[in-house]
Amino acid sequence: MHKPNLILIGAGGHARACIDVIEQQGQYQIAGLVGLPEQKHTRQLGYAVIADDDELAEVAAMYQYALITIGQIQTAAHRLRLYQQAVKCGFQMPIMIAPTAHVSRHASIGAGTIIMHGAIVNAGVKVGCNCIINSRALVEHDVNVNDHCHISTGAILNGDVSVGTGSFVGSGCVIREGVSIGNGCLVGIGLTVRHNLGDATRFTG
């Protein structure tokens, strides 16, 4: 059966993790990557970097599907810019779910989001567009993760948590049930969040 071609926008370490999920999922064929100018004509896990960001429109004329595969820690700005640029160029952004992840049929996942190995997304969860739910993260019932967020490896978001647009929750964090995290926040590695955080808060312990 013919698999649709998929372009990966981003050619660094996070792209390698995404490649593994995409290969395991098996629904798309990776046609190539888009990276920085100095990355052109290199390869990631056997796949060629065929273009740079300035050539997205030309790539979109040849391929229908794309996924943003750069990481996000300090800021969501780069993922947001590339996502908006890709959509403007006409790319469709599929949802990518690792076969080892569990996503409830009662959860909602937005376009361009990747759910990575071993993650659990429970009933009533809403995850927005262009998010990363990273390996072994636990997103409990009725959590709302807005667009362009990264919930990092092993993070635990307990029931009814809300995470604002463009926020990052670090590896191993525990967010108390019902807590609201504002837009553009950064929660550092291994922290416990017991109280609401306003927009643009950097909670690093």
PEFENHU-V762657 format. One record per residue. N is the residue number from 1. RES is the residue in one letter. SS is DSSP state (@ for helix, = for strand, . for the rest). PHI is phi as a letter, one per 40 degrees, with the letter a starting at -180 (* if undefined). PSI is psi as a letter, one per 20 degrees, with the letter a starting at -180 (* if undefined). Layout:
n=N res=RES ss=SS phi=PHI psi=PSI
n=N res=RES ss=SS phi=PHI psi=PSI
This chain:
n=1 res=M ss=. phi=* psi=p
n=2 res=H ss=. phi=c psi=p
n=3 res=K ss=. phi=c psi=p
n=4 res=P ss== phi=c psi=q
n=5 res=N ss== phi=c psi=q
n=6 res=L ss== phi=b psi=p
n=7 res=I ss== phi=c psi=p
n=8 res=L ss== phi=b psi=p
n=9 res=I ss== phi=b psi=n
n=10 res=G ss=. phi=h psi=p
n=11 res=A ss=. phi=b psi=k
n=12 res=G ss=. phi=b psi=b
n=13 res=G ss=@ phi=c psi=g
n=14 res=H ss=@ phi=c psi=h
n=15 res=A ss=@ phi=d psi=h
n=16 res=R ss=@ phi=c psi=g
n=17 res=A ss=@ phi=c psi=h
n=18 res=C ss=@ phi=c psi=g
n=19 res=I ss=@ phi=d psi=g
n=20 res=D ss=@ phi=c psi=g
n=21 res=V ss=@ phi=c psi=g
n=22 res=I ss=@ phi=c psi=g
n=23 res=E ss=@ phi=c psi=g
n=24 res=Q ss=@ phi=c psi=h
n=25 res=Q ss=@ phi=c psi=g
n=26 res=G ss=. phi=g psi=j
n=27 res=Q ss=. phi=c psi=i
n=28 res=Y ss== phi=b psi=q
n=29 res=Q ss== phi=b psi=p
n=30 res=I ss== phi=c psi=o
n=31 res=A ss== phi=c psi=i
n=32 res=G ss== phi=i psi=r
n=33 res=L ss== phi=b psi=q
n=34 res=V ss== phi=b psi=p
n=35 res=G ss== phi=b psi=a
n=36 res=L ss=. phi=c psi=q
n=37 res=P ss=@ phi=d psi=h
n=38 res=E ss=@ phi=c psi=i
n=39 res=Q ss=@ phi=c psi=i
n=40 res=K ss=. phi=d psi=q
n=41 res=H ss=. phi=g psi=j
n=42 res=T ss=. phi=c psi=a
n=43 res=R ss== phi=b psi=q
n=44 res=Q ss== phi=b psi=o
n=45 res=L ss=. phi=f psi=k
n=46 res=G ss=. phi=g psi=i
n=47 res=Y ss== phi=b psi=p
n=48 res=A ss== phi=c psi=q
n=49 res=V ss== phi=c psi=o
n=50 res=I ss== phi=c psi=i
n=51 res=A ss== phi=a psi=r
n=52 res=D ss== phi=b psi=r
n=53 res=D ss=@ phi=d psi=h
n=54 res=D ss=@ phi=c psi=i
n=55 res=E ss=@ phi=b psi=j
n=56 res=L ss=@ phi=d psi=g
n=57 res=A ss=@ phi=c psi=g
n=58 res=E ss=@ phi=c psi=h
n=59 res=V ss=@ phi=c psi=h
n=60 res=A ss=@ phi=c psi=h
n=61 res=A ss=. phi=c psi=i
n=62 res=M ss=. phi=b psi=h
n=63 res=Y ss=. phi=b psi=q
n=64 res=Q ss=. phi=c psi=h
n=65 res=Y ss== phi=b psi=q
n=66 res=A ss== phi=a psi=q
n=67 res=L ss== phi=b psi=p
n=68 res=I ss== phi=c psi=p
n=69 res=T ss=. phi=b psi=k
n=70 res=I ss=. phi=c psi=q
n=71 res=G ss=. phi=c psi=a
n=72 res=Q ss=. phi=a psi=o
n=73 res=I ss=. phi=b psi=f
n=74 res=Q ss=. phi=c psi=h
n=75 res=T ss=. phi=a psi=q
n=76 res=A ss=. phi=c psi=j
n=77 res=A ss=@ phi=d psi=g
n=78 res=H ss=@ phi=c psi=g
n=79 res=R ss=@ phi=c psi=g
n=80 res=L ss=@ phi=c psi=g
n=81 res=R ss=@ phi=c psi=g
n=82 res=L ss=@ phi=c psi=h
n=83 res=Y ss=@ phi=c psi=g
n=84 res=Q ss=@ phi=c psi=h
n=85 res=Q ss=@ phi=c psi=g
n=86 res=A ss=@ phi=c psi=g
n=87 res=V ss=@ phi=c psi=g
n=88 res=K ss=@ phi=c psi=h
n=89 res=C ss=@ phi=c psi=i
n=90 res=G ss=. phi=h psi=j
n=91 res=F ss=. phi=c psi=q
n=92 res=Q ss== phi=c psi=q
n=93 res=M ss=. phi=b psi=o
n=94 res=P ss=. phi=c psi=r
n=95 res=I ss=. phi=c psi=p
n=96 res=M ss== phi=b psi=p
n=97 res=I ss== phi=b psi=p
n=98 res=A ss=. phi=c psi=q
n=99 res=P ss=. phi=c psi=h
n=100 res=T ss=. phi=c psi=i
n=101 res=A ss=. phi=c psi=q
n=102 res=H ss== phi=b psi=o
n=103 res=V ss== phi=b psi=o
n=104 res=S ss=. phi=d psi=q
n=105 res=R ss=. phi=c psi=i
n=106 res=H ss=. phi=c psi=j
n=107 res=A ss=. phi=b psi=q
n=108 res=S ss== phi=b psi=p
n=109 res=I ss== phi=b psi=p
n=110 res=G ss=. phi=c psi=r
n=111 res=A ss=. phi=d psi=q
n=112 res=G ss=. phi=g psi=j
n=113 res=T ss=. phi=c psi=q
n=114 res=I ss== phi=b psi=p
n=115 res=I ss== phi=b psi=o
n=116 res=M ss=. phi=c psi=a
n=117 res=H ss=. phi=d psi=p
n=118 res=G ss=. phi=g psi=j
n=119 res=A ss=. phi=c psi=q
n=120 res=I ss== phi=b psi=p
n=121 res=V ss== phi=b psi=o
n=122 res=N ss=. phi=c psi=a
n=123 res=A ss=. phi=c psi=q
n=124 res=G ss=. phi=g psi=j
n=125 res=V ss=. phi=c psi=q
n=126 res=K ss== phi=b psi=o
n=127 res=V ss== phi=b psi=p
n=128 res=G ss=. phi=c psi=a
n=129 res=C ss=. phi=c psi=q
n=130 res=N ss=. phi=f psi=k
n=131 res=C ss=. phi=b psi=q
n=132 res=I ss== phi=b psi=o
n=133 res=I ss== phi=b psi=o
n=134 res=N ss=. phi=c psi=r
n=135 res=S ss=. phi=d psi=p
n=136 res=R ss=. phi=g psi=j
n=137 res=A ss=. phi=c psi=q
n=138 res=L ss== phi=b psi=o
n=139 res=V ss== phi=b psi=o
n=140 res=E ss=. phi=c psi=a
n=141 res=H ss=. phi=d psi=p
n=142 res=D ss=. phi=g psi=j
n=143 res=V ss=. phi=c psi=q
n=144 res=N ss== phi=b psi=o
n=145 res=V ss== phi=b psi=o
n=146 res=N ss=. phi=c psi=r
n=147 res=D ss=. phi=d psi=q
n=148 res=H ss=. phi=g psi=k
n=149 res=C ss=. phi=b psi=q
n=150 res=H ss== phi=b psi=o
n=151 res=I ss== phi=b psi=o
n=152 res=S ss=. phi=c psi=a
n=153 res=T ss=. phi=d psi=p
n=154 res=G ss=. phi=g psi=j
n=155 res=A ss=. phi=c psi=q
n=156 res=I ss== phi=b psi=o
n=157 res=L ss== phi=b psi=o
n=158 res=N ss=. phi=c psi=r
n=159 res=G ss=. phi=d psi=q
n=160 res=D ss=. phi=g psi=j
n=161 res=V ss=. phi=c psi=q
n=162 res=S ss== phi=b psi=p
n=163 res=V ss== phi=b psi=p
n=164 res=G ss=. phi=c psi=r
n=165 res=T ss=. phi=d psi=p
n=166 res=G ss=. phi=g psi=k
n=167 res=S ss=. phi=c psi=q
n=168 res=F ss== phi=b psi=p
n=169 res=V ss== phi=b psi=o
n=170 res=G ss=. phi=c psi=r
n=171 res=S ss=. phi=d psi=p
n=172 res=G ss=. phi=g psi=j
n=173 res=C ss=. phi=c psi=q
n=174 res=V ss== phi=b psi=p
n=175 res=I ss== phi=b psi=p
n=176 res=R ss=. phi=c psi=q
n=177 res=E ss=. phi=d psi=p
n=178 res=G ss=. phi=g psi=i
n=179 res=V ss=. phi=c psi=q
n=180 res=S ss== phi=b psi=p
n=181 res=I ss== phi=b psi=p
n=182 res=G ss=. phi=c psi=a
n=183 res=N ss=. phi=c psi=q
n=184 res=G ss=. phi=g psi=k
n=185 res=C ss=. phi=c psi=q
n=186 res=L ss== phi=b psi=p
n=187 res=V ss== phi=b psi=o
n=188 res=G ss=. phi=c psi=r
n=189 res=I ss=. phi=c psi=p
n=190 res=G ss=. phi=g psi=j
n=191 res=L ss=. phi=c psi=q
n=192 res=T ss== phi=b psi=p
n=193 res=V ss== phi=b psi=o
n=194 res=R ss=. phi=b psi=i
n=195 res=H ss=. phi=b psi=q
n=196 res=N ss=. phi=c psi=q
n=197 res=L ss== phi=b psi=p
n=198 res=G ss=. phi=c psi=r
n=199 res=D ss=. phi=d psi=q
n=200 res=A ss=. phi=g psi=k
n=201 res=T ss=. phi=c psi=p
n=202 res=R ss== phi=b psi=o
n=203 res=F ss== phi=b psi=o
n=204 res=T ss=. phi=b psi=j
n=205 res=G ss=. phi=g psi=*
